[in-house]
């Protein structure tokens, strides 16, 4: 956090004067770059919007005279179209940003890359556009991240804690911090808070004067930038076409997988039906086998009973036959005794 200076005076400056500092505001649409530009100038020179439609459709610049530490400075402020404007094509946005390069052809002291409350992939992509396509890799050394909408921008501990947190994160923060290092400036450009706007303005001006001294960065000529844009757009179109082909192939693969899944489910259904039929057949066969076994057991039991009955009848018949023979024998013996007794009686009568 830089120390606060005295109030800044702002007066229009002749456009013919060579600026002491030239600063370009770049960022994602809605990040607050136009508001930052107005804050630096302490005047509403640029239209601002928080929506996904950039109000700044073309590059706009203003040359103002600002006083800092009892010295006047001619400051050229360049506001650019928001990267990611949903109302324009990617090529149109880049082409209009290329005009910013031409607008600053005499040299750039600083690029203020404005980031809102959160670092997003779209912001990281916008940052890549800055150095990969528009200005070249050397512009990174002239780039400072303006962390706007930071309510505790004057609290050194809060600022340090936020920086430390960002350095630990992957994704969008890491992609940007790996390039700019510690070149961060925290402000709070809240148009409803005049005091915060003025203090943020002082911080940006002080940073611009003390940290962004000459020599300036000389941007590439407009034609070269346009060639870079053309190459980038062609590559983007090639990648988009390739991505579309991959999506179509993926859709076909998904459709084929769905068909295969449906076929497998049908086969499983048929297999389940076959299994059910087989189980029913086996159940019937088992039931028939059980019934046959029971019938056979009953027949065996019946045969055993018949056998026992025959054996009993045979036994009874034998016993009756034995009894009959015994009775016959006894009758024969009884008859013999009677006959013997009769003979003895007859003999007795004869003697008498």
Buried (B, 14 or more C-beta within 10 A) or exposed (E): BBEEBEEBEBEEBEEEEEBBBBBBBBBBBBBBBBBBBBBBBBBEBBBBBEEBEBBBBEBBBBBBBBBBEEEEBBBBBBBBBBBBBEBBEBBEBBBBBBBBBBBBEEBBBBBBBBBBEEBBEBBBBBBBBBBEBBBBEEBBEBBBBBBBBBEBBBBEEBBEEBBEEBEEEEEBBBBBBEBBEEBBBBBBBBEEEEEBBBBBBBBBBBBBBEEBEEEBBEBBEBEEBBEBBEEBBEEEEEEEEEEEEEEEEEEEEEEEEEEEEEEEEEEEEEEEEEEEEEEEEEEEEEEEEEEEEEEEEEEEEEEEEEEEEEEEEEEEEEEEEEEEEEEEEEEEEEEEEEEEEEEEEEEEEEEE
